[in-house]
Structures are given as C-alpha cells and as structure tokens.
Amino acid sequence: MMFLKSVRAGLFLAAAMMTGPLVALELKETPGLDASLPPVAERVPSEPLVVDLEAKGRETGRHGGTLDTLIGRAKDVRLINVWGYARLVGYNESLDLVPDILQDIEVEDGRIFTLHTRQGHKWSDGHPFGAEDFRYYFEDVVSNEELTPAGLPPFLLSNGQKPKFEVLDETTVRFTWADPNPLFLPELAKSRPPFIYRPSHYLKQFHEKYGDPDIIAKEAEKVKARGWAPLHNKKDDMYNAQNVDIPSLQPWVRNRADSDLRFILERNPYYHRVDSTGQQLPYIDEIVMTVADGKLIPAKTQAGESDLQARNLSFADVTVLKKGEKQNDYVTALWSNSKGSEISLLPNLTVKDPVWRELLRDTRFRHALSLGIDRTLINRVLFFGLGRPANDMVLPASPLYKAEYATKWAEYDPEKANALLDEIGLTERNGEGIRLMPDGRALEIIVETAGEDQTHDDALELVTEMWREIGIKLFAKPSQRDNMRERAITGELLMSVWWGFENGIPTSEMPPEDYAPVHGDRFAWPAWGDYYETGGEGGEKPDWEPAVRLMELYKTWLVSREPEERRAIWDEMLQIHANQTIHIGLVSGVPQPVVIKDVENVPLEGIYGWDPGAHFGIHRMDEFYMAE
C-alpha cells in the first residue's frame, strides 16, 4: 500500500506524542479573545491534533504577543498561508507525510484515498468544516468549466483519467482512480497546496447554482467582474490573503483590509491544534507584516525592526547581521538551505543554434566545464568555506543521497578538462588562446544572469578566470528573470546562472519533477518541458537519450504503486544526473540566516526551503511564542 505506511506511521507518532487519553485533556481558554466567542471546547474539534512539545524538545509556550516581520512587497502577505502550514497532510521535520487537518487517511492499492476530517472542526468564522467543503470544490469548482476552463489539474488525474469522488458521510470523502496516483498526497503537502476543499457556506452565495442572481450581479459590479464566474474566482482566494472575508483553516487569518503597507494577521480562534497542557495553538496573537524595500531589509533587521526574519536575507548579510546581535538583542541562526546548489550553471540543451546544441549535449563538454571549476576556491571566497563544494544534487539530509552524486565530475582538474576538449576535436585556438568551435567561431559562452543575487555575479567572475585556463571565454550578460525565460523558450538563451534544484532533500515519495524535462520554465531544457506540459502541441519532443529516459522514469513514477518501486526510479534518475552533469552546480549547503528576536521555540538549526519546508512551516510556526 503506497503512502498508507507513512501516513499511518505519522498518525501513530502523533498519537504517541499525546499525554494520556484525549478525554483527560483539560482545554484552557485563550486570554484576550472576544468574549462573545464560544468556549474553547466548542471551538476546537472533538479530537484536536494534540502536540507534546516536550517530546519534540521544545517548551510549552504561553499565549499572547505580536510578532513583527518584514516583507519586500505587498503580495508577500500570502506567506502567512505558507508559514502557517496547516495542511490536510504535511511534512514533519523528518520529511514524513503525516495527517494534520485530517484526522486520518487510508490508502488502498495506491489509488483509493479515503479522507477523514475531524468531528467538530470549524472554519475561522465558526462554520463547520467537513465533507461538503470537499464536494463543493470537486463538483462545483474544479469540475465547472466556467470556473476551471482548463479542467482538472494533473494531480487529480492518473493516466489522464479523472477520479470517482464520493461523500461517505459528513466527515469522510473518497477519491478513487483506476490507476495509482502517487502525486496526490505530496501535492496536498506543498507550500502552496491546491486546497481541495473550499468554505462552501461562504462561496455558494457567489455561485450561479446556489446564489441569488440579483445579489451576484450587484457584487460583480462592485469588483468590476463581468459575470458570476470571474466574481467567484476573485472571492475564492485561499492562498493570496487578498479577500479578508473568506474563512480559513490556517493558524492566522487576515481579517482587515486597511493597509497595503502593514498587514495584521490575527489568530484563528477555531484552529485545530492544541498542546498537551490543553492550550489552543497558535500561541502568538498576531503576526504583523510590514512592507519595506527588499534591499533595506537586512539593515532594518540588523536595527532590530524584525522579530523573525529570513525572507530577503542571504548569506552575504551574515557579517552585518552578526554585528548587530549584541546591540539589538537578537540571534542569527544559520539554517540548512534545502536547494540542491546555491549556484548552478545551466546549459540550455534545447538551444536553437545547431552547433551549440550539439556541443552542449556532448557529455564530455559538460564534464570539461565542470572539471574546469575550482569549487573549493569559490566556496572559500564567497562563503567563508561554510558551504560544500559539490554538484547540484540531493543533499546529505535526503534519504536518497549518495556521496558520489555530490562529487562525480566535480573535482578541479583543468588538465583532464583540457584533454576532454581536445578529444571532442576543439584543438584549434585563436590569438587569445580561446578554442575555436567546429564552425570557426571562438568558444565564447554567454551566461545570462537575472541580477537577483550578487553572489551569482561574483561566482561568474571567478569562473571566467578558471575557464580561460581551458581555452573557454565566458561573458556574463545581465538580464531579468522574465527576459531570460522568454529567451530560453525561443532557444536564444545559451546558458544561465541560477539557484540549483529547488528540492535538494527529496524522499522517494516526492515527485521527481525537478529532475525530469516536464516543465517549460526550467532553463536547462525549456523546449522539452514545454512539449510535456502541452501534450506535444508545443516545444520539442526529446531526442537526447538521457532526457528521453528521465521522462520515461517520471511517467513510471506517476503510476507507481509501492515505495520500493519509487525508490528505484529516483535512484536511476539521480544516477543519470550524476553521470551526465546536466546542471553544473558549484557550492551547496550554504547556510540561510534566520534572525530571531524575543521569539521562543524557534530552532537554531533547521531546514529552510520552499518544497518541502514552507520556510518556517515545517518547524511549526504555530508553536513559536513571544518571550516575556
């Protein structure tokens, strides 16, 4: 049974962390809440998720306080729904999938998923949450062509087929596919999940099937929507935190729309988690997000203007942040960055130029480029030696990690690099000592950079000198992210510098989508990714054997039934990447600074990433509390 073992194990862990029978738990009222609210026993589910903080090595917290943090743009208020990380199932710090909002989940044959919600669970406005909210999403939102013209998203399809959806009772629903669907549960645990449930009691008033036509028309006119469907889509905002009226299941909720520069997120009085002493989570009353110029956030953080900050901070800020610790009474923790590499050079294997295309697809050429880079020097110069000279690959924290993945073809050996380039036939040089390509052009590689990270530009300066030793000239070309993506799609982009694989700590239960050519926005193979995403209507069909095999393996993973099968698929995919050096990673494991001021239960060592991780989410921000 796929996933059943991991989900059941997670549920057992949660149960093991409880202190005694649930009926013996005495729930405590949260100070400062609106007196008109029902008592806590009526606000939380009859079986809330009980967390034993002592078993996790943390302290039982206290209610109250406001946590101030800085964001670089107004739309980053949506991060409250990332950091809160209330998910149907979510990752714990061991990267296991465990029930969270759900009471339980049963998986049969990798294709039948029965979801059990918690009896008495309520939305942030006090209305019941349950099976009807799942039904509304599946039947009235994602299956409605006017609301979702693209049809069901990929995670709700298996072999292109829709599931059978059933409501079994008020707290139980079932999704049944004809074939296995291992994509389903990991999708629910993402930083930006699909929210396969909706507050039906709220959204029905804007749906043509349930709402009053006159009211819908008036509401549409208010927001300049052209009909009920655009109106519904505006109101249906589970992630961006723009609609202050929509109920939520997250620990903090935006209830006011009084500012675009300072956002106040208030505790959800109906949140489903409690600690083992009976206190309802979250501990912190309010999260205040203040918009500031992203370039000024490190200085503002150093000045003590943020209680918890990682967003808009990078390793380059560590020295400045450390200097302010004593004066402003904060700690700069260094968490492990979960990216496969802090800096990665990405040859575009689908570049339009036929000479470059043949050269970049020659494994010997990519090996030579990799061998011509002194990663130890880059690590020492840019990161004080605190990173790891390594490929863009899975990290030691991943159960899929093998040491050879990190080091294969990653040693500094310019002599061997030169020999490989000679073997290819690139033996002719111009007056500057730069090798000539088969068509007589100088071997000059234009590497485009978005200018979003100064260390990327600094690294290119170092690589420029190193590659000159093997007869290759590097030109760094400043660009912008959108322009780079456009040039990649049209085949004009030759090579780019970017961050490495977003998920450097995968388990075999996570989809290997970053490691296969299945997304058109990846700089290493945009045309192949576009071909996959459009079902062959766009892009190019892969015609390079390693890419063909990676796509085959990804498709096999999508219909796999057992963890052992998925592990074998992952192992082969990672071996292909190690052998082929598709990404030329430079340094991995570069720490992410996390500034902590007057906030307790924040780990000094942690994982910082998007998926999995949700920044603070995997460490359960609802368990953080403010110091007295």
C-alpha positions as CSV (number, residue, x, y, z in Angstrom):
1,M,0.0,0.0,0.0
2,M,1.7,3.2,-1.1
3,F,1.6,6.1,1.4
4,L,-0.5,4.1,3.8
5,K,2.6,3.1,5.8
6,S,4.0,6.6,6.0
7,V,0.7,8.3,6.8
8,R,-0.2,5.6,9.4
9,A,3.2,5.9,10.9
10,G,2.8,9.6,11.1
11,L,-0.6,9.2,12.8
12,F,1.0,6.8,15.3
13,L,3.7,9.3,16.0
14,A,1.1,12.0,16.7
15,A,-0.8,9.7,19.0
16,A,2.4,8.7,20.8
17,M,3.1,12.4,21.4
18,M,-0.2,12.8,23.3
19,T,-0.1,12.7,27.1
20,G,-2.7,10.3,28.2
21,P,-6.2,9.8,26.8
22,L,-7.7,12.7,24.9
23,V,-10.7,12.7,27.2
24,A,-8.5,13.6,30.1
25,L,-7.1,16.7,28.4
26,E,-8.4,19.8,30.1
27,L,-8.7,22.5,27.5
28,K,-7.7,26.0,28.6
29,E,-9.2,29.3,27.4
30,T,-7.0,31.6,25.4
31,P,-6.7,35.0,27.2
32,G,-7.7,38.1,25.3
33,L,-10.2,36.5,22.8
34,D,-13.5,38.1,22.0
35,A,-15.8,37.3,25.0
36,S,-18.7,36.6,22.6
37,L,-16.9,33.6,21.1
38,P,-18.0,30.1,22.2
39,P,-15.8,28.3,24.9
40,V,-12.7,26.6,23.6
41,A,-14.3,23.1,23.9
42,E,-16.8,24.2,21.3
43,R,-14.2,25.9,19.1
44,V,-11.8,23.0,18.6
45,P,-12.6,19.6,17.1
46,S,-13.8,16.9,19.4
47,E,-10.4,15.2,18.7
48,P,-8.0,18.1,18.1
49,L,-4.4,17.4,17.0
50,V,-2.6,17.3,20.3
51,V,1.1,18.2,20.3
52,D,3.5,17.2,23.0
53,L,6.2,19.9,22.7
54,E,8.4,18.3,25.3
55,A,8.7,15.2,23.2
56,K,9.8,17.4,20.4
57,G,12.5,19.1,22.5
58,R,10.5,22.3,22.8
59,E,9.0,24.2,25.7
60,T,5.3,24.6,26.4
61,G,4.6,28.2,25.3
62,R,2.4,31.0,26.5
63,H,-0.3,32.9,24.7
64,G,0.0,36.5,23.6
65,G,2.1,39.0,21.9
66,T,2.7,40.3,18.4
67,L,5.5,39.1,16.1
68,D,6.8,41.7,13.7
69,T,8.4,40.7,10.4
70,L,9.4,42.5,7.1
71,I,8.3,41.6,3.6
72,G,9.7,43.1,0.4
73,R,6.3,43.6,-1.4
74,A,2.7,43.8,-0.5
75,K,1.8,40.5,-2.2
76,D,4.1,38.6,0.2
77,V,1.3,38.8,2.8
78,R,0.4,35.4,1.2
79,L,3.3,34.0,3.0
80,I,1.2,33.8,6.1
81,N,-0.6,30.8,4.4
82,V,2.8,29.3,3.8
83,W,4.4,29.7,7.2
84,G,1.2,28.7,9.0
85,Y,1.4,25.4,7.1
86,A,-1.9,23.9,8.1
87,R,-2.4,21.1,5.5
88,L,-4.6,18.1,5.1
89,V,-1.3,16.1,5.3
90,G,2.1,17.8,5.8
91,Y,5.7,17.0,6.2
92,N,7.3,16.8,9.7
93,E,10.9,17.6,10.4
94,S,11.8,14.0,9.4
95,L,10.2,14.6,6.0
96,D,7.4,12.1,6.7
97,L,3.9,12.8,5.5
98,V,1.6,12.9,8.5
99,P,-2.1,13.8,8.9
100,D,-2.7,17.4,10.1
101,I,-6.1,18.9,9.3
102,L,-7.2,15.4,8.5
103,Q,-7.9,13.0,11.4
104,D,-6.9,10.1,9.3
105,I,-6.3,9.0,5.7
106,E,-6.5,5.4,4.3
107,V,-4.8,4.5,1.1
108,E,-5.6,1.2,-0.8
109,D,-3.6,-0.1,-3.7
110,G,-2.1,3.4,-4.3
111,R,-5.3,4.5,-6.0
112,I,-8.1,4.7,-3.4
113,F,-7.8,7.5,-0.9
114,T,-10.3,7.9,2.0
115,L,-10.0,11.1,3.8
116,H,-11.4,11.6,7.3
117,T,-11.9,15.1,8.7
118,R,-12.1,15.9,12.4
119,Q,-15.6,15.8,14.0
120,G,-16.4,19.3,15.1
121,H,-13.7,21.1,13.1
122,K,-14.7,24.6,12.2
123,W,-13.7,27.3,9.8
124,S,-12.3,30.6,11.2
125,D,-15.8,32.1,11.2
126,G,-17.2,29.2,13.2
127,H,-19.0,27.3,10.5
128,P,-18.5,23.5,10.3
129,F,-15.7,22.1,8.1
130,G,-16.3,18.7,6.5
131,A,-17.2,16.6,3.5
132,E,-19.4,19.2,1.9
133,D,-16.4,21.5,1.5
134,F,-14.6,18.8,-0.4
135,R,-17.6,18.1,-2.5
136,Y,-18.1,21.7,-3.3
137,Y,-14.5,22.0,-4.5
138,F,-14.6,18.9,-6.7
139,E,-18.1,19.1,-8.2
140,D,-18.8,22.9,-8.2
141,V,-15.4,24.5,-8.6
142,V,-12.7,22.3,-10.3
143,S,-15.2,20.4,-12.4
144,N,-17.1,23.5,-13.5
145,E,-15.9,24.6,-16.9
146,E,-16.7,28.3,-16.3
147,L,-14.6,28.4,-13.1
148,T,-11.9,26.0,-14.2
149,P,-11.8,26.0,-18.1
150,A,-8.5,24.1,-18.1
151,G,-10.2,21.1,-16.4
152,L,-8.8,19.0,-13.6
153,P,-5.2,19.7,-12.6
154,P,-2.6,17.0,-13.1
155,F,-2.6,15.8,-9.5
156,L,-6.3,14.9,-9.8
157,L,-5.6,12.8,-12.9
158,S,-4.0,9.4,-13.2
159,N,-3.1,8.2,-16.7
160,G,-5.2,11.1,-17.9
161,Q,-8.3,9.8,-16.1
162,K,-10.5,11.6,-13.5
163,P,-11.2,10.0,-10.1
164,K,-14.5,8.9,-8.8
165,F,-15.4,11.2,-6.0
166,E,-17.7,10.0,-3.1
167,V,-19.1,11.6,0.1
168,L,-19.3,8.7,2.6
169,D,-20.6,10.7,5.5
170,E,-20.3,14.2,7.0
171,T,-16.7,13.8,7.8
172,T,-15.5,11.3,5.1
173,V,-14.8,11.5,1.4
174,R,-13.1,9.2,-1.0
175,F,-11.2,9.7,-4.3
176,T,-10.8,6.5,-6.4
177,W,-8.7,6.3,-9.5
178,A,-8.4,3.3,-11.9
179,D,-4.6,3.5,-11.7
180,P,-2.3,4.6,-8.8
181,N,-1.9,8.3,-8.2
182,P,1.3,8.9,-6.1
183,L,1.2,12.6,-6.9
184,F,-2.0,13.2,-4.9
185,L,-0.7,13.3,-1.3
186,P,2.6,15.2,-1.9
187,E,0.6,17.9,-3.7
188,L,-1.6,18.4,-0.6
189,A,1.5,19.0,1.5
190,K,3.0,21.7,-0.7
191,S,3.9,25.2,0.5
192,R,1.2,26.4,-2.0
193,P,-1.3,23.5,-1.8
194,P,-4.3,23.1,-4.2
195,F,-6.8,23.4,-1.3
196,I,-9.1,20.6,-2.4
197,Y,-11.7,21.9,0.0
198,R,-13.4,25.3,0.0
199,P,-15.6,27.2,2.5
200,S,-18.8,26.2,0.7
201,H,-21.1,28.1,3.1
202,Y,-19.3,31.3,2.0
203,L,-18.6,30.8,-1.7
204,K,-22.1,29.4,-2.6
205,Q,-23.5,32.9,-2.4
206,F,-21.3,33.8,-5.5
207,H,-22.1,30.6,-7.5
208,E,-24.8,30.7,-10.1
209,K,-26.0,27.2,-8.9
210,Y,-26.7,28.4,-5.4
211,G,-26.7,32.2,-5.1
212,D,-29.3,34.9,-5.7
213,P,-28.8,36.3,-9.2
214,D,-29.5,39.9,-8.1
215,I,-27.0,39.7,-5.3
216,I,-24.4,38.1,-7.6
217,A,-24.9,40.9,-10.1
218,K,-24.5,43.6,-7.5
219,E,-21.4,42.0,-6.0
220,A,-19.9,41.6,-9.5
221,E,-20.5,45.2,-10.3
222,K,-18.6,46.2,-7.1
223,V,-15.4,44.5,-8.2
224,K,-16.0,45.1,-11.9
225,A,-16.3,41.4,-12.7
226,R,-18.0,40.5,-15.9
227,G,-20.1,37.7,-14.6
228,W,-20.6,35.2,-11.8
229,A,-17.5,33.1,-12.6
230,P,-15.0,36.0,-12.5
231,L,-16.7,37.2,-9.3
232,H,-16.4,33.7,-7.7
233,N,-12.8,33.4,-8.7
234,K,-12.0,36.8,-7.1
235,K,-13.7,35.7,-3.9
236,D,-12.2,32.2,-4.0
237,D,-8.8,33.2,-2.5
238,M,-7.4,30.6,-0.3
239,Y,-3.7,31.4,-0.8
240,N,-3.0,35.1,-1.6
241,A,-4.7,36.6,1.5
242,Q,-6.4,39.3,-0.5
243,N,-10.0,38.5,0.4
244,V,-10.4,39.3,4.1
245,D,-13.9,37.8,4.1
246,I,-13.1,34.3,3.1
247,P,-12.8,31.9,6.1
248,S,-9.6,29.9,6.7
249,L,-8.2,26.9,8.5
250,Q,-4.8,28.4,8.9
251,P,-3.4,29.5,12.4
252,W,-3.5,33.2,11.5
253,V,-6.1,35.0,9.3
254,R,-6.2,38.3,7.6
255,N,-9.4,40.0,8.8
256,R,-8.8,43.6,7.8
257,A,-8.1,45.3,4.5
258,D,-7.0,48.7,6.0
259,S,-3.5,48.9,4.6
260,D,-1.2,47.8,1.7
261,L,2.0,48.6,3.7
262,R,1.3,46.9,7.1
263,F,-0.7,43.7,7.3
264,I,-2.1,42.4,10.6
265,L,-2.8,38.7,10.7
266,E,-4.9,37.6,13.7
267,R,-5.1,34.2,15.5
268,N,-7.8,31.8,14.2
269,P,-9.9,31.1,17.3
270,Y,-11.1,27.8,15.8
271,Y,-7.7,26.4,15.0
272,H,-7.5,22.6,15.3
273,R,-4.2,22.1,17.2
274,V,-3.6,22.2,21.0
275,D,-0.6,21.5,23.1
276,S,-0.5,18.7,25.7
277,T,-1.4,21.1,28.5
278,G,-4.7,22.0,26.8
279,Q,-3.7,25.4,25.4
280,Q,-5.0,26.0,21.9
281,L,-2.5,27.0,19.3
282,P,-1.2,29.3,17.9
283,Y,0.5,30.9,20.9
284,I,1.2,34.2,19.2
285,D,-1.8,36.6,19.0
286,E,-0.8,38.5,15.9
287,I,1.7,38.4,13.0
288,V,2.4,41.9,11.6
289,M,4.0,42.0,8.2
290,T,5.4,45.4,7.2
291,V,6.4,46.2,3.6
292,A,9.9,47.5,3.1
293,D,12.4,47.9,0.3
294,G,13.9,44.4,-0.1
295,K,17.4,45.8,-0.3
296,L,16.9,47.6,3.0
297,I,15.5,44.6,4.9
298,P,19.0,43.3,6.0
299,A,19.8,46.7,7.5
300,K,16.3,47.1,9.1
301,T,16.7,43.6,10.6
302,Q,20.1,44.5,12.0
303,A,18.5,47.5,13.6
304,G,16.1,45.3,15.4
305,E,12.9,46.0,13.4
306,S,12.0,42.4,12.9
307,D,11.4,39.6,15.5
308,L,11.7,36.8,13.0
309,Q,13.4,37.3,9.6
310,A,14.7,35.0,6.8
311,R,12.9,36.4,3.8
312,N,15.1,38.9,1.8
313,L,18.2,37.8,3.8
314,S,21.1,35.9,2.2
315,F,24.4,34.5,3.3
316,A,26.1,37.7,2.2
317,D,24.2,39.5,5.0
318,V,25.6,37.3,7.8
319,T,28.5,39.5,8.7
320,V,26.3,42.6,9.0
321,L,23.7,40.7,11.0
322,K,26.2,39.3,13.4
323,K,27.5,42.8,14.2
324,G,24.1,43.9,15.4
325,E,23.3,40.9,17.6
326,K,24.5,42.3,21.0
327,Q,23.2,45.9,20.5
328,N,19.7,44.8,19.4
329,D,19.4,41.6,21.4
330,Y,18.8,39.0,18.6
331,V,20.4,35.8,17.4
332,T,21.4,35.0,13.9
333,A,20.8,31.3,13.4
334,L,22.2,29.5,10.3
335,W,19.7,27.0,8.9
336,S,20.4,24.5,6.2
337,N,19.3,25.7,2.8
338,S,17.4,22.9,1.0
339,K,18.4,23.9,-2.5
340,G,20.5,21.4,-4.5
341,S,23.1,24.1,-5.0
342,E,23.4,27.8,-4.0
343,I,24.8,28.5,-7.5
344,S,24.2,26.4,-10.6
345,L,25.3,26.9,-14.2
346,L,22.6,25.6,-16.6
347,P,23.5,24.8,-20.2
348,N,20.4,25.1,-22.4
349,L,20.2,21.7,-24.0
350,T,17.4,22.9,-26.3
351,V,19.3,26.0,-27.6
352,K,18.3,26.9,-31.2
353,D,21.9,27.3,-32.5
354,P,22.7,23.8,-34.0
355,V,26.5,24.0,-33.4
356,W,26.0,24.9,-29.7
357,R,23.2,22.4,-29.4
358,E,25.5,19.6,-30.4
359,L,28.3,20.8,-28.2
360,L,26.2,21.3,-25.1
361,R,24.7,17.8,-25.5
362,D,28.1,16.3,-25.7
363,T,28.6,14.8,-22.2
364,R,32.4,15.3,-22.5
365,F,31.9,19.1,-23.0
366,R,29.8,19.5,-19.8
367,H,32.2,17.3,-17.9
368,A,35.1,19.6,-19.1
369,L,33.2,22.7,-18.0
370,S,32.6,21.1,-14.6
371,L,36.2,19.9,-14.2
372,G,37.4,23.4,-15.1
373,I,35.9,25.0,-12.0
374,D,37.7,25.3,-8.6
375,R,34.7,24.9,-6.3
376,T,36.8,25.0,-3.2
377,L,38.1,28.4,-4.1
378,I,34.6,29.7,-4.8
379,N,33.4,28.3,-1.5
380,R,36.2,30.0,0.4
381,V,36.0,33.3,-1.4
382,L,32.2,33.7,-1.4
383,F,31.0,31.7,1.6
384,F,34.0,31.6,4.0
385,G,34.2,27.9,3.5
386,L,30.9,27.2,5.2
387,G,29.3,25.6,2.1
388,R,30.2,22.4,0.4
389,P,32.0,22.2,-3.0
390,A,29.6,19.9,-4.8
391,N,27.3,19.2,-7.7
392,D,23.7,20.5,-8.0
393,M,22.3,17.3,-6.4
394,V,20.4,15.9,-3.5
395,L,21.8,16.9,-0.1
396,P,23.0,14.6,2.8
397,A,19.7,15.3,4.6
398,S,17.9,13.4,1.8
399,P,17.4,9.6,2.3
400,L,18.2,9.4,-1.5
401,Y,21.7,10.9,-1.0
402,K,24.9,9.1,-2.1
403,A,28.3,10.7,-1.7
404,E,29.2,10.1,-5.4
405,Y,26.3,12.2,-6.5
406,A,27.9,15.2,-4.9
407,T,31.4,14.7,-6.2
408,K,31.3,13.0,-9.5
409,W,33.0,15.1,-12.2
410,A,33.1,17.9,-9.6
411,E,36.8,17.9,-8.7
412,Y,39.1,20.7,-10.0
413,D,41.2,19.1,-12.8
414,P,42.0,21.6,-15.6
415,E,44.4,19.1,-17.2
416,K,41.6,16.5,-17.6
417,A,39.2,19.2,-18.8
418,N,41.6,20.2,-21.5
419,A,42.1,16.6,-22.5
420,L,38.3,16.1,-22.9
421,L,38.0,19.3,-25.0
422,D,40.9,18.1,-27.2
423,E,39.1,14.7,-27.5
424,I,36.0,16.4,-28.8
425,G,38.1,18.0,-31.5
426,L,38.3,21.6,-30.1
427,T,42.0,21.8,-30.7
428,E,42.3,25.0,-32.8
429,R,42.7,28.3,-30.9
430,N,42.7,32.0,-31.8
431,G,45.3,34.6,-31.0
432,E,43.9,35.0,-27.4
433,G,44.2,31.2,-26.7
434,I,40.5,30.7,-26.9
435,R,39.4,27.4,-28.6
436,L,37.5,27.5,-31.8
437,M,34.2,25.8,-32.4
438,P,33.7,23.4,-35.3
439,D,32.3,26.3,-37.5
440,G,35.3,28.5,-36.7
441,R,33.6,30.8,-34.1
442,A,35.5,31.5,-30.9
443,L,34.3,29.3,-28.0
444,E,32.6,32.1,-26.1
445,I,29.9,31.2,-23.7
446,I,27.3,33.9,-22.8
447,V,26.0,33.2,-19.4
448,E,22.9,35.2,-18.6
449,T,22.1,36.4,-15.0
450,A,18.9,37.9,-13.6
451,G,20.9,40.1,-11.3
452,E,18.8,38.9,-8.3
453,D,21.8,37.6,-6.3
454,Q,25.2,39.3,-6.2
455,T,26.9,36.1,-5.3
456,H,25.9,34.7,-8.7
457,D,27.6,37.6,-10.5
458,D,30.7,37.2,-8.2
459,A,30.8,33.5,-8.9
460,L,30.8,34.2,-12.7
461,E,33.8,36.4,-12.3
462,L,35.7,33.6,-10.7
463,V,34.6,31.0,-13.2
464,T,35.6,33.4,-16.1
465,E,39.2,33.2,-14.9
466,M,39.1,29.4,-14.4
467,W,37.6,28.6,-17.8
468,R,40.1,30.8,-19.6
469,E,42.7,28.2,-18.4
470,I,40.9,25.6,-20.5
471,G,40.5,27.9,-23.5
472,I,36.9,29.0,-23.0
473,K,35.8,32.6,-22.7
474,L,32.8,33.4,-20.5
475,F,30.7,36.5,-21.0
476,A,28.3,37.4,-18.1
477,K,25.2,39.1,-19.6
478,P,22.9,41.0,-17.1
479,S,19.3,40.3,-17.8
480,Q,16.0,40.0,-16.0
481,R,14.1,36.9,-15.0
482,D,11.2,37.3,-17.4
483,N,13.5,38.1,-20.3
484,M,15.6,35.1,-19.5
485,R,12.6,32.9,-19.6
486,E,11.4,34.3,-22.9
487,R,14.9,33.8,-24.4
488,A,15.0,30.3,-23.1
489,I,11.6,29.4,-24.7
490,T,12.7,30.9,-28.0
491,G,16.0,29.0,-27.9
492,E,18.2,32.2,-27.8
493,L,19.5,31.6,-24.3
494,L,22.7,29.6,-24.3
495,M,23.5,29.2,-20.6
496,S,22.3,30.8,-17.4
497,V,23.3,31.1,-13.8
498,W,20.6,30.3,-11.3
499,W,19.9,28.6,-8.0
500,G,20.1,24.8,-8.0
501,F,17.3,22.3,-7.7
502,E,14.5,23.7,-5.5
503,N,14.2,20.5,-3.6
504,G,17.6,19.1,-2.6
505,I,16.1,17.0,0.2
506,P,13.6,14.7,-1.6
507,T,12.3,11.4,-0.5
508,S,11.2,8.7,-2.9
509,E,7.6,9.7,-2.1
510,M,8.0,13.1,-3.6
511,P,7.5,13.5,-7.3
512,P,10.8,13.9,-9.2
513,E,9.5,16.7,-11.4
514,D,12.6,18.9,-10.9
515,Y,14.8,16.1,-12.3
516,A,12.9,15.4,-15.5
517,P,12.1,17.6,-18.5
518,V,8.5,18.1,-17.6
519,H,8.3,21.9,-17.0
520,G,8.8,24.6,-19.7
521,D,10.1,27.2,-17.3
522,R,13.3,25.2,-16.5
523,F,16.4,26.8,-18.1
524,A,18.2,23.5,-18.8
525,W,15.5,22.2,-21.2
526,P,12.7,24.6,-21.8
527,A,11.6,23.2,-25.2
528,W,11.3,19.6,-23.8
529,G,9.4,20.8,-20.8
530,D,7.0,22.8,-23.0
531,Y,6.4,19.7,-25.1
532,Y,5.5,17.7,-22.0
533,E,3.2,20.4,-20.5
534,T,1.4,21.0,-23.7
535,G,0.9,17.3,-24.5
536,G,3.1,17.6,-27.6
537,E,1.4,20.7,-29.0
538,G,4.3,23.0,-28.2
539,G,8.0,22.7,-27.7
540,E,10.1,19.8,-29.0
541,K,9.9,16.1,-28.4
542,P,13.0,15.0,-26.5
543,D,15.6,13.4,-28.9
544,W,18.5,13.2,-26.4
545,E,18.7,9.7,-24.8
546,P,19.2,10.8,-21.2
547,A,16.3,13.2,-21.4
548,V,14.1,10.5,-23.0
549,R,14.9,8.2,-20.2
550,L,14.3,10.8,-17.5
551,M,10.9,11.5,-18.9
552,E,10.1,7.8,-19.1
553,L,11.1,7.3,-15.5
554,Y,9.0,10.3,-14.4
555,K,5.9,8.9,-16.1
556,T,6.6,5.5,-14.5
557,W,6.8,7.2,-11.1
558,L,3.3,8.7,-11.7
559,V,1.7,5.3,-11.9
560,S,3.9,3.5,-9.3
561,R,2.3,1.5,-6.5
562,E,5.0,0.8,-4.0
563,P,7.7,2.8,-2.2
564,E,10.3,0.4,-3.3
565,E,9.4,1.0,-7.0
566,R,9.6,4.7,-6.5
567,R,12.9,4.5,-4.7
568,A,14.4,2.6,-7.7
569,I,13.1,5.2,-10.1
570,W,14.6,8.0,-8.1
571,D,18.0,6.2,-7.8
572,E,18.2,5.8,-11.6
573,M,17.2,9.4,-12.2
574,L,19.8,10.7,-9.8
575,Q,22.5,8.4,-11.3
576,I,21.7,9.9,-14.8
577,H,22.2,13.4,-13.4
578,A,25.4,12.5,-11.7
579,N,26.8,10.8,-14.8
580,Q,25.6,13.5,-17.3
581,T,26.3,16.7,-15.3
582,I,23.1,18.2,-16.7
583,H,23.4,21.1,-14.1
584,I,26.8,22.4,-13.2
585,G,26.5,23.1,-9.5
586,L,29.2,25.0,-7.7
587,V,28.5,25.1,-3.9
588,S,25.7,23.5,-1.9
589,G,24.8,23.7,1.8
590,V,25.3,27.4,2.1
591,P,23.6,28.5,5.3
592,Q,20.4,30.6,5.4
593,P,20.5,33.3,8.1
594,V,17.4,33.4,10.3
595,V,17.2,36.3,12.7
596,I,15.4,35.5,16.0
597,K,14.5,38.3,18.4
598,D,12.4,37.6,21.5
599,V,10.7,34.5,19.9
600,E,10.9,31.2,21.7
601,N,10.8,27.6,20.3
602,V,12.4,28.7,17.0
603,P,15.1,26.0,16.3
604,L,18.7,27.3,16.0
605,E,19.3,24.5,13.4
606,G,16.6,23.9,10.9
607,I,15.7,23.4,7.2
608,Y,15.0,26.4,5.1
609,G,13.3,25.7,1.8
610,W,10.1,26.1,-0.2
611,D,9.0,22.5,-1.0
612,P,9.3,20.7,1.3
613,G,9.8,23.2,4.1
614,A,7.4,26.1,3.6
615,H,10.1,28.3,5.1
616,F,9.1,28.3,8.8
617,G,6.2,26.0,8.2
618,I,7.9,22.6,8.6
619,H,9.1,23.8,12.0
620,R,5.5,24.7,13.0
621,M,5.4,28.4,13.5
622,D,2.1,28.0,15.5
623,E,4.3,26.5,18.3
624,F,6.6,29.6,18.4
625,Y,5.8,32.1,21.3
626,M,6.9,35.5,22.3
627,A,9.3,35.9,25.2
628,E,8.1,37.9,28.2
